[in-house]
């Protein structure tokens, strides 16, 4: 089904008292800063959510704009007169607005774009009920509160130079520089005779001292520290090592390193504009242009982790992202574009989940193709979790 842009005419009410400018003076005014107008506005969807990355253009004019994280845009040095503005965002019905711009005036606009049908079923994250693997046990132990728990977000906020820096603020932990192979020795609650037992991804690392600074802080997804005698049974005794009474460190490494972002600059294009250009050039396709649309791989569902701070505060939220599912089913992580979001930490959680996501690619003419998709993620607090 082909959707044709709607056209509306906007008349600015605050356009009285306009001085007429004649002949060469009018031409000169239009070519300079003086005698031009402006347009400032916001683009939302029908629910009132700000739309990020909507492209604004005017036929016959080089002026273009794109909405920011608040859905806002601004065009300056607009030549006075009647003009048409086009508003476009993949996944939404495009719109065209006719309006009058007068010299010295800034026209305010509030534009609403209607969402088109999105083929992918929204992903609902209900607190931490859907956690699997090591995360399930990590957050269960965290809720018991018998140790000290840190996530990749905690590490990023502290931005440590080395892993031992993360331990300096933990009560009961001392760090002693060493002259040997171990740069910094960890000791818990005054125990100088032995090192804590360290586990990595469920396996004990060594029967003796382990150099915690041999690990990059940013290769770690989460870690837990037990400085006292209360240690989860799973980690209290190590095969071939036996029980240890000097504390325990449990480390969970990142399952995949996030790909480095491409360098940007003043002229770098946003992911939203890049994707729109690829669609226009027929290098990628939309869901309406393929025979079978891309979809989730049910054997490997995309499941973001509810951000800790927002989970503890029982804050719900929604994120919609736009990205390319390649012909091999991978996500082009260099071009993940946020359409709307209620909180940046939800965006970060979705981006991390998409790093290693696998989808079933779209099919066109019997062959898999690159397809742009929009996928919505809804974060719903766990009703059994008491607000702290």
C-alpha positions as CSV (number, residue, x, y, z in Angstrom):
1,X,0.0,0.0,0.0
2,X,1.4,3.4,-1.0
3,X,1.1,6.2,1.5
4,X,0.9,9.7,0.1
5,X,2.1,12.6,2.3
6,X,-0.7,14.7,3.8
7,X,-0.6,18.4,3.1
8,X,-1.7,21.0,5.6
9,X,-1.5,24.8,5.6
10,X,-0.3,26.7,8.7
11,X,-1.0,30.3,9.2
12,X,1.2,32.0,11.8
13,X,-1.0,34.3,14.0
14,X,1.8,36.5,15.1
15,X,2.5,38.0,11.7
16,X,1.0,41.4,12.0
17,X,2.7,44.7,11.5
18,X,4.9,43.5,8.6
19,X,6.7,46.2,6.7
20,X,6.6,46.1,3.0
21,X,10.1,46.0,1.4
22,X,10.4,46.8,-2.3
23,X,12.7,46.2,-5.2
24,X,16.4,45.7,-4.6
25,X,16.0,46.1,-0.8
26,X,13.8,43.0,-0.6
27,X,16.3,41.0,-2.6
28,X,19.2,42.1,-0.4
29,X,17.3,41.3,2.7
30,X,16.6,37.8,1.6
31,X,20.2,37.1,0.8
32,X,21.5,38.2,4.2
33,X,20.8,37.4,7.8
34,X,18.7,40.5,8.1
35,X,15.3,40.2,6.5
36,X,15.1,36.4,7.0
37,X,12.8,34.4,9.2
38,X,13.0,31.2,11.2
39,X,11.1,28.0,12.0
40,X,11.3,26.2,15.4
41,X,9.3,23.2,16.4
42,X,8.9,19.7,17.7
43,X,7.8,16.5,16.1
44,X,5.8,13.9,18.1
45,X,3.8,10.8,17.5
46,X,0.1,10.5,18.3
47,X,0.9,9.5,21.9
48,X,2.9,12.7,22.5
49,X,6.3,10.9,22.4
50,X,9.1,13.0,20.9
51,X,10.3,11.5,17.5
52,X,14.1,11.5,17.2
53,X,15.8,11.7,13.8
54,X,12.8,12.9,11.8
55,X,14.1,14.6,8.6
56,X,12.8,18.1,7.7
57,X,13.3,19.5,4.2
58,X,11.9,22.2,1.9
59,X,11.7,21.7,-1.8
60,X,13.9,24.2,-3.7
61,X,15.9,25.1,-0.6
62,X,19.2,23.7,0.7
63,X,18.0,24.1,4.3
64,X,17.5,20.7,6.1
65,X,17.1,19.8,9.7
66,X,16.7,16.7,11.9
67,X,15.0,16.4,15.2
68,X,17.2,16.0,18.3
69,X,16.7,13.7,21.3
70,X,13.8,15.9,22.4
71,X,12.1,15.8,19.0
72,X,13.0,19.5,18.5
73,X,14.4,21.2,15.4
74,X,15.2,24.7,14.2
75,X,15.8,26.3,10.8
76,X,17.4,29.7,10.7
77,X,17.9,32.2,7.8
78,X,14.8,31.1,6.0
79,X,13.8,33.3,3.1
80,X,10.4,35.0,3.7
81,X,7.4,33.8,1.7
82,X,5.1,30.8,1.3
83,X,6.9,27.5,1.5
84,X,6.3,23.8,2.0
85,X,8.0,21.7,4.6
86,X,8.3,17.9,4.4
87,X,8.5,15.8,7.6
88,X,9.7,12.2,7.2
89,X,10.6,9.4,9.5
90,X,10.6,5.7,8.5
91,X,7.8,3.9,10.2
92,X,5.6,7.0,10.2
93,X,3.2,8.6,7.7
94,X,5.1,11.5,6.1
95,X,3.5,14.9,6.2
96,X,3.8,18.1,4.2
97,X,3.0,21.5,5.8
98,X,2.5,24.8,3.8
99,X,3.3,27.9,5.9
100,X,4.1,31.6,5.6
101,X,7.4,32.8,6.9
102,X,7.9,36.6,7.4
103,X,11.1,38.6,7.9
104,X,12.1,38.9,11.6
105,X,9.6,36.2,12.7
106,X,10.2,32.7,14.0
107,X,7.3,30.4,13.2
108,X,6.5,27.8,16.0
109,X,5.4,24.4,14.9
110,X,4.1,21.3,16.7
111,X,3.9,18.4,14.2
112,X,2.3,15.1,14.8
113,X,3.2,12.1,12.6
114,X,1.1,9.0,12.6
115,X,2.7,5.7,13.1
116,X,2.5,3.0,10.4
117,X,2.0,-0.6,11.2
118,X,5.2,-2.2,12.5
119,X,5.6,-5.9,11.8
120,X,7.8,-6.9,14.7
121,X,6.0,-7.8,17.9
122,X,7.2,-5.5,20.8
123,X,9.5,-7.0,23.3
124,X,8.3,-6.7,26.9
125,X,10.8,-6.8,29.7
126,X,9.0,-7.5,32.9
127,X,11.5,-6.5,35.6
128,X,14.0,-9.3,36.0
129,X,11.6,-12.2,35.6
130,X,13.0,-13.2,32.2
131,X,16.7,-13.3,33.1
132,X,18.5,-16.4,32.2
133,X,22.0,-17.8,32.5
134,X,24.5,-16.3,34.9
135,X,22.5,-13.1,35.2
136,X,19.6,-14.9,36.9
137,X,21.8,-16.1,39.8
138,X,23.7,-12.8,39.9
139,X,20.6,-10.7,40.6
140,X,19.1,-13.3,42.9
141,X,22.2,-13.1,45.1
142,X,22.3,-9.3,44.7
143,X,18.7,-9.2,46.1
144,X,19.9,-11.2,49.2
145,X,22.5,-8.5,49.9
146,X,25.2,-10.7,51.3
147,X,28.0,-9.4,49.1
148,X,29.0,-6.4,47.0
149,X,27.7,-6.3,43.4
150,X,28.8,-4.3,40.4
151,X,27.7,-4.2,36.8
152,X,29.3,-2.8,33.6
153,X,27.4,0.4,34.2
154,X,29.0,0.8,37.6
155,X,32.4,0.2,36.1
156,X,31.7,2.8,33.4
157,X,30.6,5.4,35.9
158,X,33.7,5.0,38.0
159,X,36.0,4.7,34.9
160,X,38.8,2.9,36.7
161,X,42.4,2.8,35.3
162,X,42.7,-0.8,36.4
163,X,40.5,-3.5,37.9
164,X,41.9,-3.1,41.5
165,X,40.6,0.5,41.5
166,X,37.1,-0.9,41.7
167,X,37.9,-2.6,45.0
168,X,39.3,0.5,46.8
169,X,35.9,1.7,48.0
170,X,34.6,-1.7,49.2
171,X,34.6,-2.0,53.0
172,X,36.9,-4.6,54.4
173,X,39.2,-4.7,51.3
174,X,42.8,-3.7,51.4
175,X,45.1,-3.4,48.4
176,X,48.8,-3.9,48.9
177,X,51.4,-3.2,46.1
178,X,53.6,-6.2,45.4
179,X,57.2,-6.4,44.0
180,X,56.5,-9.7,42.3
181,X,54.4,-10.8,39.4
182,X,51.2,-9.6,41.1
183,X,51.0,-5.8,40.9
184,X,48.3,-5.3,43.6
185,X,47.4,-7.9,46.1
186,X,43.8,-8.1,47.3
187,X,43.2,-9.0,51.0
188,X,39.8,-9.1,52.8
189,X,39.1,-8.1,56.4
190,X,42.7,-8.1,57.5
191,X,43.6,-11.5,56.3
192,X,47.2,-11.2,55.2
193,X,48.0,-14.8,54.8
194,X,46.0,-15.8,51.7
195,X,44.4,-14.3,48.7
196,X,40.7,-14.5,47.9
197,X,39.5,-17.2,45.6
198,X,38.6,-15.8,42.2
199,X,36.1,-17.3,39.8
200,X,35.7,-16.3,36.1
201,X,32.6,-17.2,34.3
202,X,31.8,-20.0,36.7
203,X,35.3,-21.6,36.9
204,X,38.0,-21.1,39.6
205,X,41.1,-19.3,38.2
206,X,44.0,-20.5,40.4
207,X,44.8,-22.2,43.7
208,X,47.1,-19.3,44.7
209,X,47.3,-15.6,44.0
210,X,45.5,-14.2,41.0
211,X,46.4,-10.8,39.5
212,X,43.1,-9.0,39.3
213,X,44.7,-6.3,37.2
214,X,45.4,-8.8,34.5
215,X,41.8,-8.2,33.5
216,X,40.6,-5.1,31.8
217,X,37.7,-3.5,33.7
218,X,35.8,-2.9,30.5
219,X,35.9,-6.6,29.5
220,X,33.7,-7.3,32.6
221,X,29.9,-7.4,32.5
222,X,29.5,-7.8,36.3
223,X,31.3,-9.0,39.4
224,X,30.5,-9.9,43.0
225,X,32.7,-9.7,46.0
226,X,32.3,-11.6,49.3
227,X,34.6,-10.3,52.0
228,X,33.2,-12.2,55.0
229,X,32.4,-15.8,56.0
230,X,29.1,-15.9,54.2
231,X,29.7,-17.1,50.7
232,X,27.2,-18.7,48.3
233,X,27.6,-22.4,48.4
234,X,28.3,-22.5,44.7
235,X,31.5,-20.5,45.2
236,X,32.6,-21.5,48.7
237,X,34.4,-24.6,47.5
238,X,36.4,-25.0,44.3
239,X,37.1,-28.4,42.7
240,X,40.8,-29.3,43.2
241,X,41.3,-26.3,45.5
242,X,39.0,-27.0,48.4
243,X,37.3,-24.5,50.8
244,X,38.8,-21.0,51.2
245,X,38.3,-18.7,54.1
246,X,39.9,-15.5,52.7
247,X,36.9,-14.3,50.7
248,X,35.7,-14.8,47.1
249,X,35.6,-12.7,43.9
250,X,33.2,-13.8,41.2
251,X,33.7,-12.2,37.7
252,X,31.4,-12.4,34.7
253,X,33.0,-11.4,31.4
254,X,31.3,-9.7,28.5
255,X,29.9,-12.2,26.1
256,X,31.0,-10.1,23.2
257,X,32.8,-6.8,22.9
258,X,30.7,-3.9,21.6
259,X,32.0,-2.9,18.2
260,X,33.8,0.4,18.2
261,X,31.8,3.3,16.9
262,X,32.9,4.9,13.7
263,X,34.5,8.3,14.1
264,X,32.2,11.2,13.5
265,X,32.7,14.8,12.7
266,X,30.9,18.0,12.0
267,X,29.7,16.6,8.6
268,X,29.0,13.1,9.8
269,X,25.5,11.9,9.0
270,X,23.2,10.5,11.6
271,X,22.2,6.8,11.5
272,X,18.6,7.9,10.7
273,X,19.6,9.9,7.7
274,X,22.0,7.2,6.5
275,X,19.3,4.6,6.7
276,X,16.8,6.8,4.9
277,X,19.4,7.4,2.1
278,X,20.0,3.6,1.8
279,X,16.3,3.1,1.4
280,X,16.0,5.8,-1.2
281,X,18.9,4.2,-3.1
282,X,17.3,0.8,-2.9
283,X,20.3,-0.7,-1.2
284,X,18.1,-1.8,1.7
285,X,14.4,-2.4,1.8
286,X,11.5,-1.7,4.1
287,X,9.0,-4.3,5.4
288,X,6.5,-3.3,2.6
289,X,9.1,-3.8,-0.1
290,X,10.0,-7.5,0.7
291,X,8.0,-10.7,0.2
292,X,8.7,-12.0,3.7
293,X,9.6,-9.4,6.4
294,X,12.5,-9.8,8.8
295,X,11.5,-11.2,12.2
296,X,12.9,-12.2,15.5
297,X,14.7,-15.6,15.8
298,X,12.6,-17.3,18.4
299,X,15.5,-19.5,19.4
300,X,17.6,-16.5,20.3
301,X,15.2,-13.8,21.5
302,X,16.5,-10.3,22.1
303,X,16.2,-9.6,25.8
304,X,17.6,-6.4,27.2
305,X,18.5,-6.3,30.9
306,X,16.4,-3.9,33.0
307,X,18.8,-1.1,34.1
308,X,19.6,-1.4,37.8
309,X,18.8,2.2,38.9
310,X,15.5,2.2,37.0
311,X,14.5,-1.2,38.2
312,X,15.2,-0.3,41.8
313,X,13.1,2.9,41.4
314,X,10.4,0.9,39.6
315,X,10.5,3.3,36.6
316,X,8.8,2.0,33.4
317,X,9.8,3.0,30.0
318,X,9.7,2.4,26.2
319,X,12.4,2.5,23.5
320,X,11.8,2.2,19.7
321,X,14.9,1.7,17.6
322,X,15.4,1.5,13.9
323,X,18.2,-0.7,12.5
324,X,19.2,-2.8,9.5
325,X,18.9,-6.6,9.6
326,X,21.5,-7.8,7.1
327,X,21.0,-10.7,4.7
328,X,22.8,-12.9,7.1
329,X,20.5,-12.0,10.0
330,X,23.0,-9.8,11.9
331,X,22.2,-6.3,13.2
332,X,24.2,-3.5,11.7
333,X,25.3,-2.0,15.0
334,X,26.9,1.0,13.3
335,X,23.5,2.3,12.2
336,X,21.2,1.8,15.2
337,X,18.9,4.8,15.2
338,X,16.7,5.7,18.2
339,X,13.1,6.7,17.2
340,X,11.9,7.5,20.6
341,X,12.9,6.7,24.2
342,X,11.7,7.6,27.7
343,X,15.2,7.3,29.3
344,X,18.7,7.1,28.0
345,X,19.5,4.1,30.2
346,X,16.8,2.1,28.5
347,X,18.5,3.0,25.2
348,X,21.8,1.7,26.5
349,X,20.3,-1.6,27.6
350,X,18.7,-2.1,24.2
351,X,21.9,-1.3,22.3
352,X,23.8,-3.8,24.4
353,X,21.2,-6.5,23.7
354,X,21.4,-5.8,19.9
355,X,25.2,-6.2,19.9
356,X,24.9,-10.0,19.5
357,X,21.3,-10.2,18.3
358,X,20.3,-12.5,15.5
359,X,17.1,-12.0,13.4
360,X,15.6,-14.0,10.5
361,X,16.4,-11.8,7.4
362,X,13.8,-10.5,5.0
363,X,13.2,-12.3,1.7
364,X,12.8,-10.6,-1.6
365,X,12.6,-12.5,-4.9
366,X,13.5,-15.7,-3.1
367,X,16.7,-14.4,-1.6
368,X,17.6,-12.8,1.8
369,X,18.1,-9.1,1.6
370,X,19.1,-6.2,3.9
371,X,16.0,-4.8,5.5
372,X,15.4,-1.9,7.9
373,X,13.2,-2.7,10.8
374,X,11.7,-0.9,13.7
375,X,11.5,-2.7,17.0
376,X,9.9,-1.5,20.2
377,X,11.0,-2.5,23.7
378,X,8.8,-2.0,26.7
379,X,10.2,-2.1,30.2
380,X,7.6,-3.0,32.9
381,X,8.6,-2.9,36.6
382,X,8.2,-6.1,38.6
383,X,5.0,-5.6,40.6
384,X,6.4,-7.8,43.4
385,X,9.5,-5.5,43.8
386,X,9.0,-2.9,46.6
387,X,10.0,0.6,45.7
388,X,13.0,1.6,47.8
